Amino acid sequence: MATSPIAETQTLAAFEEENSAAGRLRRYARGRVRHYPARQIATVAGGLALGLLVSPVVGTSAAAIALLGEAVDCEVLRRVPDALRTGATPERLRILTSATAGLQALTISGCVLTAQFTAIGGEASLFAFSFLAAAVLNAGVVMSHQPSAARVRIVIYAVTALIGMAAELTVEETPEGLIYDLFGLSMMAFISYVFIRFVHGAHRRRTEDSRRLLEGQEALERANRDLRQREAEVRQLALVARHTNDSIVLFDPGGRILWVNEGFTRMSGHAPEDAIGRTAELWRGPDTDPAVAEAIADAVRAGRSHRAEVVNYARSGQKIWVDSEVVPIMSASGALECIVATERDMTETRKRAVELALAKERAEEGARAKAAFLATMSHEIRTPMNGIIGMADLLADGPLAQEQRLYADTIRNSAEALLKIINDILEYSKLEADKMPIVEEPFSLSSCIRDAVEILRPQAREKHLYLDLCHHDPLPEAVTGDSGRLRQILINLLGNGIKFTDAGGVTLTTRVRPSSEGFRLTVQVQDTGIGVPGDRADKVFDQFEQADAETTRKYGGTGLGLAISRELARRMGGDLVIVEGNGKGACFELRLVLSKARPEMAEAVASPQGGAPRPLAPMRLLLAEDNATNRLLVQRFLRGQPITLTEAKNGREAVDMTRLSPPDVILMDMSMPVLDGLEATREIRALDLPQPRIIALTANAFLGDREDCIGAGMDDFLSKPLRKSELLAALSRSQEPRDKPLCPPPRDAVSQGAPAVNEAPHWTSPPESGTTSGRSIRSSAR
């Protein structure tokens, strides 16, 4: 197909720009300027004719006037492109160039009229009319580019022709000559009109043809570009489909294979030539679920995709689990064109899933075994520890020589240290298993902190260390949080400070700031002990870590205390860090956010209830305990009390003895032969007789033990190692009315015996402390 030169060199945008109002004006200006020399040939020829036929002066004057008009018009037109570039509007320039075109036409008309009036007898009429016709044709050529300029010229030339005809009347022209001149002028006007119309129409048609050609060319280029893009996409899709690891199969509407990729061959072992023309029965076998195959067929008939796991069989007979996705391709009319099936080998994934499930089951079984082991070890260790600590307490209460008391105290302290290690391991195990909830209950902050300090005062006094408590700010009356865990953290920090300090002492300092959540509590525990090296500051919070190996040998311990304390602090929404303190010792900082307690809770905290247990009234007590040492220990604890004690060595004996002679209270061990304490309690609660109070006595130490005991029907809970004061307090509670709860509140309940919260600014140190700040309490006793 032949291509238009315009189409070869132009784009549609450039064409539209060229044929816009500004573009046509620009082309008009450039064309007039470019053809200026050619147009002057006629002007110079006319001037020569006048110079020869009339006079040189007339010819020269006429030619000069015509050239002057052309020069002015061309000079203006030469400036038009620059004016358009600088922002001049085409409308303004069109008016200006129309004016200069009129000037140029007037100068031409002046030359023509000069020839008309200087010739004698109308000899110049043909010359004049011919010159005007040439000028009209020249003006009509630019009609499509600058219509207003062309019209101005044509009007002036037409007026000039009429003036020329009028001039014919002044000479002696015959009527026939005038008629001939009139007809000649009319024919020249008609020919000029036809010529101008033809040129203008031809230009318009050429422009439209060029526009359509350029539009078609651009549409063809877009189509070619889209086609190339689609070809690239098709090629990419073909490469993906051919070389992907997944199996891709194309079926016809009848379910016969049209095409398979290389992934199909790798997965199934069937070559393409063996598969094409076959159905999906090619890779189905005994374990292929017919229901899955039917579900796929139903989805295809409904025109929807379907995804399922299905068993296929390779050519070798190997069973393959695949993740199959079947997509029906529908035509515009809704008819099924083809079916695309994509299958991914899931055999190894399923194997790993089975292995993972087995590993998870083994891990859970290991966790259960670990929990059972810890529970068993807790019971087995705490049971003899109960006898050791209890007998040591009884021994220390009796009259002893100084050396004998030293031995008894050593036994008791060693047993307490061993029990601390056991408790740390169990606490960390519960934290690790996420079995330690954090409660939110109101308590007295000052009472909680003072309790922790008072518990550790005997240890500080024994090592001749001071133990200071300093409040920088008055403590709030009541806050909400977990006081038991807070007390546990403080006891751990104070205990560590006393443990690793040989001279000096430990200072606990509190700061409280109000916040949007309630109160921001900061507690610093500073000691004057061995300190923590800088390179070990972060490691002291790791499990089983201490400052160095020498620490473990010299001071003992598991290295779990700080790990447990930090984890508890973070679970309470705070943190525990080591900071730079005063002196060479270690300084630990506890940061917590505690909520404000409701007013009624604050009143409960400020008005503690209860007090020391009242003396025991006479009672009949049944002790169900299989361990002889523990039975002996309870006997000694109750010596001198108004209690009639009977003993059972297992749960079955306890049930039988209760049936024969119901006691007032039963101390029920949880772990006993024949029948354990929980089952024995359930059987006793099922008996039709006056129900005794049942107090659990257990060496188990997990969170669910208390709930298990209460759920079985027990009234109270005591854990081993058993202390005399705790046993007497529990027996005293058992003699209270039934409508009062017997179980003591857990350690994280509302603190009791809170001192006045505004005492902090008025606390003064005892004289022996040497402190003059007026804001601390010290226990020196050195």
URWONOR-V318900 format. One record per helix or strand of 2 or more residues. SS is the DSSP state (H for helix, E for strand). FROM is the first residue (numbers start at 1). TO is the last residue. Records with the same first field share a line. If there is no record, write none. Layout:
BEGIN
SS->FROM-TO ; FROM-TO
END
This chain:
BEGIN
H->5-9 ; 12-18 ; 21-34 ; 36-53 ; 56-85 ; 90-118 ; 125-141 ; 147-168 ; 175-243 ; 262-268 ; 272-275 ; 280-283 ; 290-302 ; 347-397 ; 402-432 ; 445-462 ; 483-499 ; 534-536 ; 539-541 ; 549-555 ; 561-571 ; 599-606 ; 628-637 ; 651-660 ; 677-685 ; 703-712 ; 724-734 ; 757-762 ; 767-769
E->247-252 ; 257-260 ; 306-313 ; 319-330 ; 336-345 ; 441-443 ; 466-471 ; 479-481 ; 505-514 ; 519-527 ; 575-579 ; 587-596 ; 619-624 ; 643-648 ; 665-669 ; 693-698 ; 716-719 ; 776-777
END
